[in-house]
Amino acid sequence: MQRRTFLTGTVLGAAALASVPALSAGASAATVTVGSLADLQTKINEAKAGDRIVLADGTYTVPSDNPITISGKAGTADAPITIVAQTRGGAVLQGAKSFVLGNSSNITISGFAFRQSTTLEIPANCTGIRLTRNDFRFADVSGLDWVVVRGDNTKIDRNHFHDKTTEGIFVVVDGPGSTAMAQKPHIFKNYFSDHSYAGDNGGEPIRLGVSSRALSSANGVVEYNLFERCNGDPEAVSVKSSGNTIRYNTLRNNRGGIVLRHGNQSTVEANHLLDGTDGVRLYGNDHTVVNNYFGGLSGRALVIGSGTTRDHHSGETTEERRGNDACDRAVIVHNTFVGNARPVSGEERTYAPQDAVVADNLLVGSTGTLVDMKETSGFHWQGNILWGTAANGSIPSGGYRRVDPLLRQESDGVSRLSAGSPAIDAATLGTLILAEDIDGHPRGSARDVGADEYSAQAPLRRPLTVSDVGPNAS
């Protein structure tokens, strides 16, 4: 696939820039264009809610001892203070640092090309910060995490993070102190590409939490992002906190997958995982995995993980917390697996996964084994459909039937149900409330097996492409 370079993107006129929301009665806002870092700093210092400061195109070297400082500035939710490049990617910020934020709220930073050599941090004393339509390609420094979020209500959207060959993470969400999480981070419509670090840890595009924060809920949402050639880690989205939602993303040609590595009560919904190595791995308790499509993965599509401990708890040592928490009470329903090397598999550790519901999934394969679980306890299998010359494996006889689901592969590479498929209206799990399928079509009261609900209508959601994400996305 041809890669776009956003530095030569469309020039923005005033009409192309997102309009500033209306201010409350009696307020005023200003738009001003500046051509130097000194003038930019002056206008930031003077800025009020609703103001827009435009930095003229050019390459700016930010002094390490004099970064662009945003301190004690407050926009509002409806009228943020916006600092924007004249054209998307046209204002290039190089040097050790760019923006340094502190004690500020409702600030939007948009359209810059970041080329710095140290971390861009959103500290815990900042709320409502938004990074949008930027191009991130920091210096290729080993161990450098590019964007670290500790403040609540942060939005990171329509950016391109790309080209790293060394250890380090594109986006880290942490929080204040050592155990809390930043609340309600929203990461959406970004393009993550070309991370080629060859190590086994520390090269994720997104890490949502860390071991010490695993039991804290972040209520984060990671959605509508595209990941391509993200090979710096076996985890493209690494979740190490609780209460998060990972949905509507496309992972294509990556080594890494979506991994609920630590934490509880997260949802993995309606993602496309295509032509890479790994898919989804689960550890921790009470997760939901629903409506996902796994296609052409050469490694393990879905792993229901075992543990070195039954459950993580607040009294653990640091070393104990790093261990794997066995996957308990997962609900794994309405997923489709087509042409994967190992569709559903387990692991062998001291504590087996237990009490999972694995129902109404569709598994099709021509080689290997469709279900290769190791020791489990209290699993409930029902309503699954298996097909192809691959062996059934360890799925119990009452948990599936073998029947041709009559799949048809469409132009986007996804195999969907044909009219007359025995999967139509054949779902059996009555306790699940599910409004839509992976395509955005309504499920109705009689649901189909797998991620796709048969429809003659065109999908409302398809696998994402580069035109759907990044600085020029709608």
C-alpha positions in Angstrom: 0.0 0.0 0.0 1.3 3.4 -0.9 2.0 5.6 2.1 0.8 9.2 2.3 3.2 11.9 3.5 1.2 14.5 5.3 3.8 17.2 5.2 2.8 17.8 1.6 -0.9 17.7 2.4 -3.7 20.0 1.4 -3.2 23.7 2.2 -5.8 25.0 4.6 -7.7 28.1 4.0 -9.9 29.7 6.7 -12.9 27.7 5.4 -11.0 24.4 5.7 -10.1 24.8 9.3 -12.7 23.6 11.8 -14.8 26.5 13.0 -14.5 27.7 16.5 -17.7 26.9 18.5 -19.9 29.8 19.4 -18.9 31.6 22.6 -21.3 32.5 25.4 -22.9 35.9 25.5 -20.5 38.7 26.3 -17.4 36.7 25.4 -15.1 37.5 22.5 -12.6 35.6 20.5 -9.7 36.5 18.3 -7.8 34.8 15.4 -4.2 35.9 14.9 -1.4 34.7 12.7 2.2 34.8 13.9 5.5 34.1 12.2 7.9 33.4 15.0 8.2 31.3 18.1 8.5 34.5 20.2 5.3 35.9 18.8 3.6 32.6 19.3 4.6 32.6 22.9 3.3 36.1 23.4 -0.1 35.3 21.9 -0.4 32.1 24.0 0.3 34.1 27.1 -2.5 36.6 26.1 -5.0 33.9 24.9 -8.5 33.7 26.2 -11.2 31.1 25.7 -12.1 30.8 22.0 -8.9 32.4 20.7 -7.2 30.8 17.7 -3.5 31.3 17.2 -2.1 30.4 13.8 1.6 29.7 13.3 2.8 30.4 9.7 4.3 27.6 7.7 8.0 27.0 8.2 10.6 25.0 10.1 11.1 26.1 13.7 13.8 24.9 16.0 12.5 25.1 19.5 15.3 25.9 22.1 15.6 23.2 24.7 15.7 25.9 27.4 12.8 27.9 26.0 10.0 25.6 24.9 6.6 26.8 23.8 4.9 27.0 27.2 1.2 26.7 27.8 0.7 27.4 31.5 -2.3 28.5 33.5 -4.4 28.9 30.4 -8.1 27.9 30.3 -10.4 27.5 27.4 -13.8 26.0 27.8 -15.3 22.8 26.3 -17.3 24.9 23.8 -14.5 27.5 23.2 -11.1 26.0 23.5 -7.9 27.9 23.0 -6.6 26.6 19.7 -3.0 26.7 18.5 -2.9 25.6 14.9 -0.4 25.4 12.0 -1.3 27.5 8.9 -1.5 24.3 6.8 -1.6 20.7 8.0 2.0 19.7 8.5 3.3 23.0 7.2 4.7 24.2 10.6 7.5 21.9 11.5 8.7 21.9 15.1 12.2 20.5 15.7 14.6 20.5 18.6 14.5 18.8 21.9 11.0 20.0 22.9 7.9 21.6 21.4 4.9 22.4 23.6 5.2 22.1 27.4 1.8 22.2 29.1 1.0 22.9 32.8 -2.1 23.7 34.8 -4.2 24.3 31.7 -7.6 23.1 30.3 -9.4 22.9 27.0 -6.4 23.5 24.8 -6.3 22.2 21.2 -3.0 21.7 19.3 -3.6 21.1 15.6 -1.8 20.6 12.3 1.9 20.5 13.4 4.7 18.3 12.2 6.4 17.2 15.4 10.1 16.3 15.0 11.3 16.6 18.6 13.7 14.4 20.6 11.9 14.3 24.0 8.5 13.2 25.2 5.4 15.4 24.7 3.6 15.2 28.0 0.0 16.0 29.0 0.4 16.3 32.7 -2.1 15.4 35.4 -2.9 19.0 36.1 -4.2 19.5 32.6 -7.7 18.5 31.4 -9.5 18.6 28.1 -6.3 18.7 26.0 -6.7 17.8 22.3 -4.0 16.8 19.9 -5.6 16.7 16.4 -4.4 16.5 12.8 -0.7 16.4 13.6 2.1 14.4 12.1 4.3 12.7 14.7 7.8 11.5 13.7 10.0 12.1 16.6 13.8 11.5 16.6 14.5 7.8 16.5 15.8 7.7 20.1 15.8 4.3 21.8 13.5 4.2 24.9 11.7 7.4 23.9 7.9 7.3 24.4 6.5 10.0 22.1 3.2 11.2 23.7 2.5 10.5 27.4 -1.0 11.3 28.8 -1.6 11.8 32.5 -4.4 14.4 32.4 -8.1 13.6 32.2 -10.4 14.0 29.2 -7.6 14.0 26.7 -8.4 13.6 23.0 -5.9 12.3 20.5 -7.5 12.2 17.0 -6.7 12.3 13.3 -2.9 12.2 13.8 -0.3 10.1 12.0 2.3 8.4 14.2 5.0 6.7 12.1 8.5 5.5 11.4 10.3 4.3 14.5 13.0 1.6 14.5 13.9 1.6 18.2 12.3 0.8 21.6 9.6 3.3 22.6 5.8 3.7 22.4 3.9 6.1 20.3 1.1 6.9 22.8 1.2 6.0 26.6 -1.8 6.7 28.8 -0.8 6.7 32.5 -2.2 8.9 35.3 -1.3 10.8 38.5 0.7 9.0 41.1 1.7 5.3 40.7 -1.7 3.5 40.7 -4.4 5.9 39.3 -5.3 6.3 35.6 -6.1 9.4 33.6 -9.8 9.4 33.0 -11.7 9.1 29.8 -8.9 9.3 27.2 -10.3 9.2 23.7 -8.0 8.0 20.9 -9.7 7.9 17.5 -9.1 8.1 13.8 -5.4 8.0 14.0 -3.0 6.3 11.7 -0.2 4.3 13.4 2.3 2.9 10.9 5.8 1.5 10.5 7.3 0.7 13.9 10.0 -1.8 13.1 11.7 -2.3 16.5 12.6 -6.0 16.8 12.3 -6.4 20.5 9.7 -8.3 22.5 8.5 -5.4 24.7 8.3 -1.7 24.7 7.4 -1.0 21.1 3.6 -0.6 21.2 1.7 2.0 19.2 -0.7 2.4 22.2 -0.2 1.4 25.8 -3.2 2.1 28.0 -1.9 1.8 31.5 0.9 -0.1 33.1 1.1 -3.0 35.6 0.9 -0.9 38.7 -2.3 0.8 37.4 -4.0 -2.4 36.3 -6.8 -2.3 38.9 -7.7 1.3 38.2 -10.5 2.1 35.6 -9.6 4.5 32.9 -12.9 4.4 31.0 -10.9 5.0 27.9 -12.1 4.5 24.3 -9.8 3.6 21.4 -11.8 3.5 18.2 -11.6 4.0 14.4 -7.8 3.8 14.3 -5.8 2.1 11.6 -2.6 0.2 12.4 -0.3 -1.0 9.6 3.2 -2.5 9.8 3.3 -2.0 13.6 6.0 -4.6 14.3 7.7 -3.2 17.3 5.9 -5.4 19.8 3.5 -8.3 19.9 1.0 -5.9 21.4 -0.3 -3.1 19.0 -2.8 -2.0 21.6 -1.6 -3.0 25.1 -4.3 -2.6 27.8 -2.9 -2.5 31.3 -5.8 -0.9 33.1 -9.5 -1.6 33.6 -12.9 -0.6 32.1 -11.7 0.3 28.6 -13.3 -0.1 25.2 -11.3 -1.0 22.1 -13.7 -0.9 19.1 -14.0 -0.3 15.3 -10.2 -0.4 14.7 -8.4 -2.1 11.8 -5.2 -3.9 12.4 -3.6 -4.9 9.1 -0.2 -6.5 8.4 1.0 -6.1 12.0 3.1 -8.3 14.3 1.1 -7.0 17.2 -2.6 -7.4 18.2 -5.0 -6.2 20.8 -3.9 -7.5 24.2 -5.8 -7.1 27.5 -2.6 -7.8 29.4 -3.7 -6.5 32.8 -7.0 -5.3 34.3 -10.6 -6.2 34.2 -14.0 -5.4 32.6 -12.8 -4.2 29.2 -14.6 -4.6 25.8 -13.0 -5.6 22.5 -15.7 -5.0 19.9 -16.1 -4.9 16.1 -12.4 -4.7 15.2 -10.9 -6.1 11.9 -7.7 -8.0 12.5 -6.2 -8.8 9.1 -3.2 -10.5 7.5 -0.8 -10.0 10.4 0.6 -12.3 13.1 -1.5 -12.1 16.3 -5.1 -11.1 17.1 -6.5 -10.8 20.6 -5.1 -12.1 23.9 -7.1 -12.0 27.1 -6.0 -11.9 30.8 -8.0 -10.6 33.8 -11.6 -10.8 34.6 -15.0 -10.1 33.0 -14.0 -9.0 29.6 -16.3 -9.0 26.5 -15.0 -9.9 23.0 -17.8 -9.5 20.5 -18.3 -8.9 16.7 -14.6 -9.1 15.8 -13.3 -10.4 12.5 -10.0 -12.3 12.4 -8.7 -13.0 8.9 -5.5 -14.5 7.6 -3.5 -14.2 10.8 -0.3 -16.4 10.8 0.0 -16.6 14.6 -2.7 -16.9 17.3 -5.9 -15.2 16.5 -7.6 -15.4 19.9 -5.8 -16.5 23.1 -7.8 -17.1 26.3 -4.9 -16.7 28.6 -3.8 -18.7 31.7 -2.1 -17.1 34.6 0.8 -17.1 37.1 -1.9 -15.9 39.5 -5.7 -16.3 39.8 -6.4 -12.6 40.3 -4.3 -9.5 40.8 -4.9 -7.6 44.0 -3.7 -4.4 45.7 -1.3 -6.2 48.1 0.9 -7.6 45.4 4.6 -7.0 45.0 5.8 -5.2 41.8 7.1 -8.5 40.5 3.8 -10.4 41.2 1.8 -7.7 39.4 3.9 -8.2 36.3 2.7 -11.8 36.0 -0.3 -13.0 34.0 -3.7 -12.9 35.6 -5.8 -15.9 34.4 -8.7 -15.0 32.2 -12.0 -15.5 34.2 -15.6 -15.0 33.1 -14.9 -13.7 29.6 -17.8 -13.5 27.2 -16.6 -14.3 23.7 -19.5 -14.1 21.3 -20.3 -13.4 17.7 -16.8 -13.4 16.3 -15.7 -14.6 12.9 -12.4 -16.5 12.2 -11.4 -17.2 8.6 -8.1 -18.6 7.4 -6.1 -18.2 10.6 -3.2 -20.5 11.6 -4.5 -20.9 15.2 -8.1 -19.5 15.5 -8.8 -20.1 19.2 -6.0 -21.3 21.6 -4.9 -21.4 25.2 -1.7 -21.5 27.2 -0.2 -23.6 30.0 0.4 -21.8 33.2 -0.4 -22.6 36.9 -3.9 -21.1 36.8 -6.2 -22.1 34.0 -8.8 -19.7 32.6 -12.3 -20.4 34.0 -16.0 -19.7 33.5 -15.8 -18.3 30.0 -18.8 -18.2 27.7 -17.8 -19.0 24.1 -20.9 -18.9 22.0 -22.2 -18.2 18.5 -18.8 -17.8 16.9 -17.9 -18.8 13.3 -14.6 -20.6 12.7 -13.5 -21.6 9.2 -10.1 -23.0 8.4 -8.3 -25.4 6.1 -5.2 -26.3 8.1 -4.3 -27.1 11.7 -6.8 -27.0 14.5 -9.7 -24.6 15.0 -9.8 -24.8 18.8 -6.6 -25.7 20.8 -7.4 -24.9 24.4 -5.3 -26.3 27.1 -6.7 -26.8 30.6 -9.9 -24.9 31.3 -12.4 -24.8 34.1 -16.2 -24.2 33.9 -16.2 -23.1 30.2 -19.6 -22.9 28.5 -19.5 -23.6 24.7 -22.7 -23.2 22.6 -24.0 -22.4 19.2 -20.6 -22.2 17.4 -20.3 -23.1 13.8 -17.1 -24.9 12.5 -16.2 -25.5 8.9 -13.3 -26.5 6.7 -10.7 -29.2 6.7 -9.0 -28.0 9.9 -9.5 -30.3 12.8 -12.1 -29.4 15.5 -9.6 -29.7 18.3 -10.6 -29.5 22.0 -14.0 -27.9 21.6 -16.6 -30.1 23.3 -19.1 -31.9 21.0 -22.1 -30.1 22.4 -20.6 -26.7 21.8 -20.7 -26.5 18.0 -22.1 -28.0 14.8 -20.3 -28.5 11.5 -22.0 -26.9 8.6 -21.0 -24.8 5.6 -21.8 -21.2 6.5 -21.8 -20.2 2.8 -19.4 -17.3 3.1 -18.7 -15.0 0.2 -15.5 -12.8 0.1 -16.2 -9.2 -0.8 -14.1 -6.5 -2.4 -12.8 -5.3 1.0 -11.4 -8.8 1.7 -14.0 -9.6 4.4 -16.0 -12.9 4.1 -19.7 -12.3 4.9 -22.7 -14.5 5.0 -24.6 -15.4 1.8 -28.4 -15.7 1.5 -29.5 -19.1 2.7 -26.5 -19.5 5.2 -27.3 -21.8 8.1 -25.7 -19.2 10.3 -28.7 -16.9 9.7 -31.0 -16.6 12.8 -29.0 -19.4 14.4 -27.5 -17.7 17.4 -28.3 -19.4 20.7 -27.1 -17.2 23.6 -30.2 -15.4 24.9 -28.6 -13.4 27.6 -26.6 -11.1 25.4 -28.0 -7.7 24.4 -26.3 -6.7 21.1 -27.7 -3.9 18.9 -25.4 -4.1 15.8 -23.0 -6.4 13.9 -19.5 -5.5 12.9 -20.8 -3.8 9.7 -23.1 -1.5 11.7 -26.2 -3.4 10.7 -28.9 -4.0 13.3 -28.9 -7.5 14.9 -32.6 -7.8 15.5 -34.1 -10.3 17.9 -33.0 -13.4 16.0 -29.2 -13.0 15.6 -26.9 -14.7 13.1 -23.8 -16.7 14.2 -20.5 -14.8 13.7 -19.6 -11.1 13.4 -21.8 -10.5 10.4 -25.6 -10.2 10.4 -26.7 -11.1 6.9 -28.0 -8.0 5.0 -28.6 -7.0 1.4 -27.5 -3.5 2.4 -23.9 -2.2 2.0 -21.9 -2.2 5.2 -21.9 1.0 7.2 -18.5 0.1 8.6 -15.7 -1.6 6.7 -12.0 -2.2 7.3 -10.4 1.2 7.5 -8.0 2.5 4.9 -5.5 5.5 5.0 -8.2 7.8 3.6 -10.3 7.2 6.7 -7.7 8.2 9.3 -4.9 10.7 9.9 -4.6 14.5 9.5 -6.9 14.7 6.4 -9.7 12.4 7.7 -13.2 13.7 8.0 
